[in-house]
Amino acid sequence: MFTFVEGSFMRVHTDISTLPAFKAPVITIGSFDGLHRGHQAILNQVKNLAKETGGESVIITFDPHPRQVIYPKAGDLSLITTLEEKIYLMEQFEVDHLVVVPFTVEFAQISADEYIEKFLIDKFRPRYIVIGYDHRFGLNRQGDIHFLKWYSHKANYEIIELDEQIIDNITISSSKIRKALERSDLKTATGLLNHPFILMGKVIKGNRIGTSIGYPTANISYQNKIKLIPPDGIYAVYVQHNSLIYKGVLYIGVKPTVTDDNKRVIEVHIIDFEQDIYDENVTIEFIDFIRADVKFDNLEAMRAQITLDKTAALEILNRTSSSLHSKSEAIL
């Protein structure tokens, strides 16, 4: 499992009309949702090849996810990582550039020839393209790796085909990660991801019921509504705020003991933390599932259970290190 380290020099580009002239770029293209073990193998291959050839590593991804544009009414897409989270994870691999391409209806309709000539060649001038056998592009997915290889002779780039096992593992892993998260199996998800599942969000005001019973919570708002959220319940988590890491107990649910509005919320009690952090951003690292959500007879019964949950969370976190912090940071 890798450790999150701040201070990356990766440059993020979101305007493809103002891209720099990359030096002998080694590029790869994909959605990279979750940035799990399979994706990490690709990034390492791109980075290592760039170092060997004296070029720059360039990762190309899309926002929004292509399926949101091509199948807008499907309603079955859930993202393991939002764009913000993906960028945060990418920074750990010391690649030189991440290019976020706005995926639009117009972009989806360009031909395979235009994709190569006006997008790949004109924008990137690649020296190497690291790609899988199943990569498809252009209108109606006309283009494939064979088409890219055919074009390479006149465009002066070389295709590096990814191992078929890596590509197959990516598909299998993505499906397994989603299923594991959907059943609160964080240990399996973490193993497949090679890092804990994370959630980045902003702290917003809540009803302060937690404060009234001695367990104040930070209410978390997240922008991307197709972000995959684990099932309702209590979780042991780490919380990163301003480069410091804190232990926490996180709640997901509709708060049946105190309200009947059926509104799902995410709240985290940050242990030994008393700062006012409204409107500030936090990164939450899910470590383990503690229990399912239940309705209590009264607030005192709920408070007693939260005390037990806190103890359980501390037992889990005391034997599990956070990946979020660098050596210069302290877990509190």
Secondary structure, 3 states (H helix, E strand, C coil): CCCCCCCCCCEEECCHHHCCCCCCCEEEECCCCCCCHHHHHHHHHHHHHHHHHCCCEEEEEEECCHHHHHCCCCCCCCECCCHHHHHHHHHHHCCCEEEEEECCHHHHCCCHHHHHHHHHHHHHCCCEEEECCCCCECHHHCECHHHHHHHHHHHCCEEEECCHHHHHHHHHHHHHHHHHHHCCCHHHHHHHHCCCCEEEEEEECCCCHHHHCCCCCEEEECCCCCECCCCCEEEEEEEEECCEEEEEEEEEECCCCCCCCCCCEEEEEECCCCCCCCCCEEEEEEEEEEECCCCCCCHHHHHHHHHHHHHHHHHHHHCCCCCCCCCCCCEC
